[in-house]
Amino acid sequence: MNPLESLWRSRKFWLAVVAVVQTAVFAWLPGFPDEVWQAINVILLWLIGTIAVEDAAGKLGIRNRPQGTAGE
């Protein structure tokens, strides 16, 4: 898969685009509370980080095991 195609399919990329767009729009709107768009950015960055960890675990072959099955 070419790099541009994988970028267009990347959930992390699109969440980052949404974060940048919403930051620009909400910063431009007069009177919109900074705390609200900053909180939205925190949520989006948390989602990006969670997806990155999920992707890394998938590449390393780490799977989520049900409790009590470790070492079996």
C-alpha positions in Angstrom: 0.0 0.0 0.0 1.4 3.4 -0.9 2.0 5.9 2.0 -0.6 8.4 0.8 -3.3 5.7 0.6 -2.5 4.5 4.1 -2.6 8.2 5.3 -6.1 8.6 3.8 -7.3 5.4 5.6 -5.7 6.4 9.0 -8.1 7.0 11.8 -5.3 9.0 13.6 -4.9 11.3 10.6 -8.6 12.1 10.4 -8.9 12.7 14.1 -5.9 15.1 13.9 -7.5 16.9 11.0 -10.8 17.3 13.0 -8.8 18.6 16.0 -7.0 21.2 13.8 -10.2 22.3 12.1 -12.3 22.5 15.3 -9.5 24.5 17.0 -9.3 27.0 14.1 -13.1 27.3 13.9 -13.7 27.7 17.7 -10.8 30.1 18.1 -12.2 32.2 15.3 -15.7 32.3 16.8 -16.1 35.3 19.1 -17.2 34.4 22.6 -16.7 30.6 22.3 -15.3 29.4 25.6 -11.7 28.3 25.3 -12.2 25.6 27.9 -14.8 23.8 25.6 -12.6 23.6 22.5 -9.6 22.7 24.6 -11.5 19.9 26.3 -12.6 18.6 22.8 -8.9 18.7 21.8 -8.0 16.6 24.9 -10.6 14.0 24.0 -9.4 13.9 20.4 -5.7 13.6 21.4 -6.7 10.8 23.9 -8.4 8.9 21.1 -5.4 9.3 18.8 -3.2 8.0 21.5 -5.5 5.1 22.2 -5.6 4.1 18.5 -1.8 4.4 18.3 -1.5 2.0 21.3 -4.0 -0.4 19.6 -2.1 -0.3 16.3 1.2 -0.9 18.1 -0.2 -3.8 20.0 -1.6 -5.3 16.8 1.8 -5.0 15.0 3.5 -6.6 18.0 1.0 -9.5 18.1 -0.3 -8.6 21.6 -3.8 -9.7 22.1 -6.3 -8.8 24.8 -6.8 -12.0 26.8 -9.8 -12.8 29.1 -9.0 -12.5 32.8 -7.5 -15.6 34.3 -6.1 -17.1 31.1 -2.6 -15.6 31.2 0.1 -18.2 30.9 -2.2 -20.9 29.7 
